[in-house]
Amino acid sequence: MLERVVGRFIRTGALRLTLSNGRTHLYGDGSGPLVAVRLKGALTLLRIALAPTLALGECYMEGTLILEAGDIYDLLDLIGRNFAHDPIRQKPQTFARRLWFRLLRRARQINDRVAARRNVAHHYDISAALYRRFLDADMQYSCAYFANPAMSLDQAQTAKKAHIASKLLLQPGQRVLDIGCGWGGLALTIAERVTGGEVVGVTLSQEQLAVARARAQAARASARFELCDYRDVAGAFDRIVSVGMFEHVGEPNYQTFFNTIAQRLKPDGVAVVHAIGRKDEPGLTNPWIAKYIFPGGYIPALSEVLPAIERAGLWVTDLEVLRLHYAQTLRCWRARFQAQWDEIAAQYDERFCRMFQFYFAVSEVAFRYGGHMVFQLQLAKAVDAVPMTRDYINERGSLKTTTRSGLSAVAR
């Protein structure tokens, strides 16, 4: 069975697999660096064979999957390169499979107010000190915008904020809603551009709320932050932005999400939604990611998103797809995390560190080979809410901004 399955699947690259009984198998055409894996325990191979998308990460976390040559990214990259050309994967889903996936998605992504808060706490209510170790200075925990490949992570995150701000067409005196405000960096940046206005950031994370409020107080910014579900926001706003939060909404709530934007947006208002998506038809969340990293999370296909926008009565005034930007972002996070492995392991443990490294690596591979991307949707209620051409995005986004380190970054 091993020879049939792995031998058929791994066609390129070089994989050496050593089983718990000491037997060694070689796979691939021998090209590229060798990736050598040793399995400990008699049941490890069976676990991986029965549920590879869950057990591979679990075995790496537990230390029963050991890398003797290469690291976990090298192994996943090898799998991803072969998986991208797998003819079975390229076959369209049958009607029965699509129906089954849809039922599973709805069952796993109810994400009512109680579940949403519990899911957010699982990942985001870890100490903010952990995230400071691998994020940029502004603590942007979403896809950066690498306007040129030479940008540092801090420069690319600054460019991302400028790019989004250009699409929001910010003006002094505006009232802005930030749904899923994280640690407050984007909201504080926007507050600087809407002088005399107000920015309201909402989150379900106690940790993020505390950090965001402290930052706003220190900066004396016209931004306030609330522990609030997006469904419970009141009032009207000139601009609405949501970055990296839509992945936690859940497919059963897409209509509610976009209805809320339509209800809260003023008649001449503009909204921007920045989220991870998939180029393929709808699928399921990776079970390891759902169990250990983002319970209740889901990466949507655009075919699932656009109908809800249409029913909400909103214009899609701009749609941009960013493909490899998140892969590069994740690579930066992984490198920064690795550089502080010993300090993080001392605070948590080795298993925790392997969990995060697997999360960064498997996510990067998803963007390089698995059809994942980031989309930015600009939405409006009025047909003339934004200019007729998108030249203004380049013009506004090309303004030079400065990171905390004093480095100049060009957003376009």
Secondary structure, DSSP 4 states (H G I P E B T S, - for coil): -HHHHHHHH--SSEEEEE-TTS-EEEES-S-SSEEEEEE-STTHHHHHHH-HHHHHHHHHHHTSEEEEES-HHHHHHHHHHHHTT-HHHHSPPPHHHHHHHHHHHHHH----HHHHHHHHHHHHTS-HHHHHHHS-TT---S----SSTT--HHHHHHHHHHHHHHHHT--TT-EEEEES-TTSHHHHHHHHHSTTSEEEEEES-HHHHHHHHHHHHHHT-SEEEEE--GGG--S-EEEEEEES-GGGT-GGGHHHHHHHHHHHEEEEEEEEEEEEEESSS-----HHHHHHT-TT----BHHHHHHHHHHTT-EEEEEEEE-SHHHHHHHHHHHHHHHTHHHHHHHS-HHHHHHHHHHHHHHHHHHHHS-EEEEEEEEESSTTSS-SSTHHHHHHHTSEEE-TT--EEE--
